[in-house]
Amino acid sequence: MFIIINFFHFFIIITKVRLIRSVFGKLEVGLVLITRFNWGTFGINSRELVGSSALFRAQIVKNIGASNSDDAFYRYKMPRMITKIEGRGNGIKTNVVNMVDIAKALARPASYTTKYFGCELGAQSKFDEKTGVSLVNGAHDTAKLAGLLENFIKKYVQCYGCGNPETEILITKSQMIQLKCAACGFVSDVDMRDKLTSFILKNPPELKKGFKDKKAVRRAEKERLKEGEAADEEQKKLKKEVKKKSSSTAKDGPTKVSSTKKKSGGSDEERTSPARSQVDEKEEADNDNDDIQWAD
Protein backbone atom coordinates (compact mmCIF):
# COMPACT_ATOMS: atom_id res chain seq x y z
CA MET A 1 0.00 0.00 0.00
CA PHE A 2 2.83 2.38 0.88
CA ILE A 3 4.52 1.67 -2.45
CA ILE A 4 1.28 2.44 -4.35
CA ILE A 5 0.87 5.79 -2.53
CA ASN A 6 4.47 6.76 -3.28
CA PHE A 7 4.04 5.80 -6.93
CA PHE A 8 0.88 7.91 -7.09
CA HIS A 9 2.74 10.92 -5.63
CA PHE A 10 5.59 10.33 -8.05
CA PHE A 11 3.18 10.32 -11.01
CA ILE A 12 1.55 13.59 -9.87
CA ILE A 13 4.92 15.32 -9.43
CA ILE A 14 6.16 14.19 -12.84
CA THR A 15 3.03 15.49 -14.59
CA LYS A 16 3.36 18.85 -12.81
CA VAL A 17 6.99 19.17 -13.80
CA ARG A 18 6.20 18.37 -17.42
CA LEU A 19 3.43 20.98 -17.53
CA ILE A 20 5.65 23.63 -16.01
CA ARG A 21 8.48 22.85 -18.42
CA SER A 22 6.23 22.87 -21.47
CA VAL A 23 4.45 26.15 -20.64
CA PHE A 24 7.10 28.30 -18.97
CA GLY A 25 10.34 26.65 -20.02
CA LYS A 26 11.80 27.00 -16.56
CA LEU A 27 13.59 24.35 -14.56
CA GLU A 28 13.84 25.79 -11.06
CA VAL A 29 10.62 24.15 -9.84
CA GLY A 30 11.69 20.81 -11.22
CA LEU A 31 15.06 21.05 -9.50
CA VAL A 32 13.40 21.86 -6.17
CA LEU A 33 11.08 18.88 -6.48
CA ILE A 34 13.95 16.60 -7.48
CA THR A 35 16.11 17.60 -4.55
CA ARG A 36 13.33 17.55 -1.92
CA PHE A 37 11.62 14.33 -2.90
CA ASN A 38 12.92 11.09 -1.41
CA TRP A 39 13.87 9.14 -4.54
CA GLY A 40 15.67 6.43 -2.56
CA THR A 41 12.44 4.53 -2.05
CA PHE A 42 12.32 3.88 -5.82
CA GLY A 43 16.02 3.10 -6.11
CA ILE A 44 16.69 6.22 -8.19
CA ASN A 45 19.74 8.41 -7.62
CA SER A 46 18.76 12.09 -7.31
CA ARG A 47 22.14 13.23 -8.75
CA GLU A 48 21.39 11.47 -12.00
CA LEU A 49 18.08 13.30 -12.22
CA VAL A 50 19.77 16.62 -11.53
CA GLY A 51 22.28 15.89 -14.28
CA SER A 52 19.54 15.05 -16.76
CA SER A 53 17.66 18.23 -15.80
CA ALA A 54 20.83 20.25 -16.45
CA LEU A 55 20.98 18.76 -19.94
CA PHE A 56 17.35 19.68 -20.44
CA ARG A 57 18.10 23.21 -19.26
CA ALA A 58 20.94 23.46 -21.77
CA GLN A 59 18.44 22.59 -24.47
CA ILE A 60 16.00 25.39 -23.50
CA VAL A 61 18.72 28.07 -23.11
CA LYS A 62 20.85 29.33 -26.00
CA ASN A 63 23.62 31.84 -26.58
CA ILE A 64 22.71 35.35 -27.70
CA GLY A 65 23.64 35.78 -31.34
CA ALA A 66 23.85 33.15 -34.05
CA SER A 67 27.62 33.66 -34.40
CA ASN A 68 28.12 32.55 -30.77
CA SER A 69 25.90 29.46 -30.90
CA ASP A 70 28.84 27.01 -30.78
CA ASP A 71 30.62 28.67 -27.83
CA ALA A 72 29.93 26.49 -24.78
CA PHE A 73 31.46 29.05 -22.37
CA TYR A 74 29.63 32.12 -23.71
CA ARG A 75 28.10 33.93 -20.74
CA TYR A 76 25.36 35.90 -22.52
CA LYS A 77 22.38 33.57 -22.81
CA MET A 78 18.66 33.80 -23.43
CA PRO A 79 15.76 31.32 -23.29
CA ARG A 80 14.67 29.59 -26.46
CA MET A 81 11.49 30.95 -27.97
CA ILE A 82 8.22 29.20 -27.12
CA THR A 83 5.17 29.99 -29.26
CA LYS A 84 1.55 28.99 -29.15
CA ILE A 85 -1.14 29.24 -31.86
CA GLU A 86 -4.40 30.70 -30.58
CA GLY A 87 -7.78 31.15 -32.24
CA ARG A 88 -9.14 29.99 -35.59
CA GLY A 89 -9.95 31.38 -38.99
CA ASN A 90 -9.47 35.14 -39.37
CA GLY A 91 -8.82 35.52 -35.64
CA ILE A 92 -5.83 33.18 -35.50
CA LYS A 93 -2.84 34.59 -33.64
CA THR A 94 0.64 33.52 -32.55
CA ASN A 95 1.42 34.01 -28.88
CA VAL A 96 5.10 34.25 -27.93
CA VAL A 97 4.80 32.79 -24.45
CA ASN A 98 8.20 33.75 -23.02
CA MET A 99 8.69 37.10 -24.76
CA VAL A 100 9.18 38.92 -21.44
CA ASP A 101 12.05 36.60 -20.45
CA ILE A 102 13.69 36.97 -23.87
CA ALA A 103 13.43 40.76 -23.68
CA LYS A 104 14.99 40.78 -20.20
CA ALA A 105 17.91 38.70 -21.44
CA LEU A 106 18.43 41.10 -24.35
CA ALA A 107 17.95 44.21 -22.15
CA ARG A 108 15.34 45.55 -24.55
CA PRO A 109 11.64 46.31 -24.07
CA ALA A 110 9.39 43.43 -25.09
CA SER A 111 7.33 45.87 -27.15
CA TYR A 112 10.33 46.39 -29.48
CA THR A 113 10.69 42.72 -30.38
CA THR A 114 6.94 42.27 -30.78
CA LYS A 115 6.70 45.32 -33.04
CA TYR A 116 9.69 44.09 -35.05
CA PHE A 117 7.89 40.80 -35.76
CA GLY A 118 4.85 42.72 -36.98
CA CYS A 119 6.92 45.01 -39.20
CA GLU A 120 8.85 42.15 -40.81
CA LEU A 121 5.82 39.89 -41.27
CA GLY A 122 3.48 42.64 -42.41
CA ALA A 123 1.00 41.74 -39.68
CA GLN A 124 -0.48 43.50 -36.71
CA SER A 125 1.31 42.90 -33.43
CA LYS A 126 0.52 43.91 -29.88
CA PHE A 127 2.24 43.65 -26.52
CA ASP A 128 0.25 44.12 -23.31
CA GLU A 129 2.40 45.76 -20.63
CA LYS A 130 0.10 44.66 -17.79
CA THR A 131 -0.25 40.97 -18.65
CA GLY A 132 3.01 40.54 -20.58
CA VAL A 133 1.24 38.86 -23.52
CA SER A 134 2.88 39.20 -26.95
CA LEU A 135 0.58 38.52 -29.92
CA VAL A 136 1.23 38.55 -33.65
CA ASN A 137 -1.68 38.13 -36.07
CA GLY A 138 -1.51 34.96 -38.16
CA ALA A 139 -0.04 31.49 -37.67
CA HIS A 140 3.77 31.63 -37.70
CA ASP A 141 6.33 28.90 -37.06
CA THR A 142 8.67 29.13 -34.10
CA ALA A 143 11.71 28.73 -36.36
CA LYS A 144 10.59 31.68 -38.50
CA LEU A 145 10.10 33.95 -35.51
CA ALA A 146 13.43 32.80 -34.04
CA GLY A 147 15.17 33.80 -37.29
CA LEU A 148 13.55 37.24 -37.14
CA LEU A 149 14.70 37.54 -33.53
CA GLU A 150 18.28 36.86 -34.63
CA ASN A 151 17.99 39.70 -37.15
CA PHE A 152 16.68 41.97 -34.39
CA ILE A 153 19.68 41.05 -32.21
CA LYS A 154 22.12 41.91 -35.01
CA LYS A 155 20.49 45.29 -35.69
CA TYR A 156 19.46 46.50 -32.24
CA VAL A 157 21.37 44.50 -29.60
CA GLN A 158 24.87 43.45 -30.67
CA CYS A 159 27.72 45.95 -30.94
CA TYR A 160 28.74 46.56 -34.55
CA GLY A 161 32.38 46.64 -33.46
CA CYS A 162 32.95 43.67 -31.14
CA GLY A 163 29.62 41.81 -31.32
CA ASN A 164 28.99 42.08 -27.58
CA PRO A 165 25.24 42.18 -26.71
CA GLU A 166 25.77 44.41 -23.68
CA THR A 167 24.74 47.65 -25.38
CA GLU A 168 22.48 50.59 -24.61
CA ILE A 169 20.15 52.41 -26.99
CA LEU A 170 20.82 56.16 -27.27
CA ILE A 171 18.72 58.73 -29.12
CA THR A 172 20.65 61.80 -30.27
CA LYS A 173 19.36 65.37 -30.58
CA SER A 174 19.11 64.90 -34.35
CA GLN A 175 16.72 61.92 -33.79
CA MET A 176 19.29 59.26 -34.66
CA ILE A 177 19.46 55.89 -32.89
CA GLN A 178 22.82 54.64 -31.64
CA LEU A 179 24.08 51.62 -29.69
CA LYS A 180 26.74 52.29 -27.08
CA CYS A 181 28.79 49.23 -26.14
CA ALA A 182 29.63 48.76 -22.45
CA ALA A 183 32.58 46.49 -23.30
CA CYS A 184 34.59 48.35 -25.95
CA GLY A 185 32.84 51.76 -25.86
CA PHE A 186 32.11 51.69 -29.61
CA VAL A 187 29.06 53.71 -30.70
CA SER A 188 27.11 52.03 -33.53
CA ASP A 189 24.78 53.96 -35.84
CA VAL A 190 21.51 52.12 -36.52
CA ASP A 191 20.10 52.18 -40.04
CA MET A 192 17.23 54.67 -39.82
CA ARG A 193 15.54 53.21 -42.92
CA ASP A 194 14.28 50.29 -40.86
CA LYS A 195 10.59 50.42 -39.94
CA LEU A 196 11.17 49.83 -36.23
CA THR A 197 13.21 53.03 -35.83
CA SER A 198 10.11 55.26 -35.97
CA PHE A 199 8.50 53.16 -33.21
CA ILE A 200 11.64 53.46 -31.05
CA LEU A 201 11.74 57.24 -31.51
CA LYS A 202 8.09 57.49 -30.44
CA ASN A 203 8.64 55.10 -27.53
CA PRO A 204 12.21 55.71 -26.27
CA PRO A 205 13.65 53.26 -23.73
CA GLU A 206 13.74 54.20 -20.09
CA LEU A 207 17.10 55.45 -18.88
CA LYS A 208 18.88 53.59 -16.14
CA LYS A 209 19.08 55.10 -12.66
CA GLY A 210 22.86 55.38 -12.80
CA PHE A 211 22.66 57.13 -16.16
CA LYS A 212 20.09 59.58 -14.76
CA ASP A 213 22.31 60.32 -11.76
CA LYS A 214 25.29 60.94 -14.05
CA LYS A 215 23.20 63.35 -16.14
CA ALA A 216 22.07 65.21 -13.02
CA VAL A 217 25.67 65.51 -11.83
CA ARG A 218 26.78 66.83 -15.23
CA ARG A 219 23.98 69.39 -15.25
CA ALA A 220 24.90 70.53 -11.75
CA GLU A 221 28.55 70.87 -12.78
CA LYS A 222 27.59 72.89 -15.86
CA GLU A 223 25.42 75.19 -13.73
CA ARG A 224 28.27 75.68 -11.27
CA LEU A 225 30.66 76.49 -14.09
CA LYS A 226 28.22 79.02 -15.52
CA GLU A 227 27.76 80.63 -12.11
CA GLY A 228 31.54 80.78 -11.62
CA GLU A 229 32.03 82.36 -15.06
CA ALA A 230 29.34 84.95 -14.31
CA ALA A 231 31.01 85.79 -10.99
CA ASP A 232 34.39 86.13 -12.73
CA GLU A 233 32.90 88.48 -15.32
CA GLU A 234 31.36 90.63 -12.58
CA GLN A 235 34.72 90.83 -10.80
CA LYS A 236 36.43 91.81 -14.05
CA LYS A 237 33.86 94.56 -14.61
CA LEU A 238 34.37 95.89 -11.08
CA LYS A 239 38.14 95.90 -11.56
CA LYS A 240 37.78 97.80 -14.83
CA GLU A 241 35.54 100.38 -13.18
CA VAL A 242 38.02 100.83 -10.33
CA LYS A 243 40.87 101.28 -12.82
CA LYS A 244 38.87 103.86 -14.77
CA LYS A 245 38.11 105.81 -11.61
CA SER A 246 41.74 105.72 -10.48
CA SER A 247 42.95 106.86 -13.92
CA SER A 248 40.42 109.70 -13.99
CA THR A 249 41.50 110.86 -10.51
CA ALA A 250 45.17 110.69 -11.56
CA LYS A 251 44.44 112.92 -14.58
CA ASP A 252 42.41 115.42 -12.57
CA GLY A 253 45.07 115.67 -9.82
CA PRO A 254 47.89 117.53 -11.73
CA THR A 255 45.44 119.99 -13.29
CA LYS A 256 44.15 120.93 -9.89
CA VAL A 257 47.71 121.32 -8.56
CA SER A 258 48.68 123.60 -11.47
CA SER A 259 45.57 125.70 -11.00
CA THR A 260 46.31 126.08 -7.31
CA LYS A 261 49.90 127.05 -8.12
CA LYS A 262 48.68 129.66 -10.57
CA LYS A 263 46.32 131.01 -7.97
CA SER A 264 49.06 131.07 -5.40
CA GLY A 265 51.44 132.79 -7.88
CA GLY A 266 48.89 135.49 -8.63
CA SER A 267 48.44 136.22 -4.99
CA ASP A 268 52.24 136.69 -4.57
CA GLU A 269 52.33 139.25 -7.36
CA GLU A 270 49.44 141.05 -5.82
CA ARG A 271 51.26 141.00 -2.52
CA THR A 272 54.51 142.35 -4.05
CA SER A 273 52.80 144.97 -6.19
CA PRO A 274 51.81 147.28 -3.28
CA ALA A 275 55.37 147.28 -2.02
CA ARG A 276 56.64 148.41 -5.42
CA SER A 277 54.04 151.14 -5.56
CA GLN A 278 55.07 152.36 -2.14
CA VAL A 279 58.73 152.50 -3.28
CA ASP A 280 57.72 154.53 -6.32
CA GLU A 281 55.77 156.98 -4.15
CA LYS A 282 58.76 157.48 -1.88
CA GLU A 283 61.03 158.15 -4.83
CA GLU A 284 58.56 160.72 -6.18
CA ALA A 285 58.39 162.40 -2.75
CA ASP A 286 62.16 162.60 -2.62
CA ASN A 287 62.23 164.18 -6.04
CA ASP A 288 59.66 166.74 -4.93
CA ASN A 289 61.72 167.53 -1.89
CA ASP A 290 64.71 168.11 -4.13
CA ASP A 291 62.74 170.58 -6.22
CA ILE A 292 61.62 172.58 -3.21
CA GLN A 293 63.99 175.51 -2.39
CA TRP A 294 64.15 176.56 1.22
CA ALA A 295 64.77 180.30 2.07
CA ASP A 296 67.77 181.03 4.01
Phi, psi and omega in degrees: 000318179297320179295322180294318181295317179296321178295322178296315178297319179299318179295318179297316182295318180297318179296321179295317180297319180295320178296317181295318180294320183289325184273310188260339180069028181246152187243354186297319181295319179297320178295321178297314179297321181295318184284328184276330184284144180275094182276355181294333180295334180261002180073028181250134178278125182293331180294324178296321178294320178297320178296318178294324178293326177295321176296320178296321179295322177296332179284330183268351178245139181226163178285149178281123180098130181294331181290341181254016186293332183269355182276110183286338183256015179288128188273340181271109184233161177213156179288149176291147185290136176238123182240161181213129179274129181234145177083179180218161175062226181289341181264016180288138183220158176250122180258118175274103192294315185254038180295324180296318179293321178296316181296323178295320179294326180273352182060042178227150176298142180295336178293331179293311181294320179296316179294325179297319177300316180295320180294319183284327181269352182067034181231160177285140180224151183210137174237126180267117183292328183285312183269341182075024181267130179247117184236138175233126181296137180101164178263117184232140180289153178296321181296322180293315179293325178295322176295320176295325178295323176297321176295321177298319180296318180296321185277321192237004181234305185285145177291136180288344181269305185249350179081008179286135181278358181275076182236167180229136180280129177238141177244119184281173178294332179273018178059047174246144181260132180228156175244119179258122183277132178279345182272304184255349180080005181288139179254116183261137177266121181279144178291114184283357177281347180290147185292330184289340184298322179295323178293321180293321179295324178284331181234075183293151179290154179286138179283149178289158181297317179298321179293321178296316179298319178298318179297317179297319179296318179296318178298315180298320178296318178298318178297319178296319178297318178297317178297318178297319178296320179296319178296320178297318178297319178297318178297319177298318179298316179298318178298318178298318179296319179296319178296318179298317181296317181295321179293321179294320179293324179294324178289319182289333183299304182297327178295319180294321180297316180295321180294321178293323178296318179299317179298317180295321178296318178297322180293326178294319179296319179297322180292321183283333182298319178296327179295318178296321180294322177295321179296320179296319180296320180295318179297319178297321180294323178293320178296321178295320179296325178292328182284334181285132178255125181268143180277141179281000000 
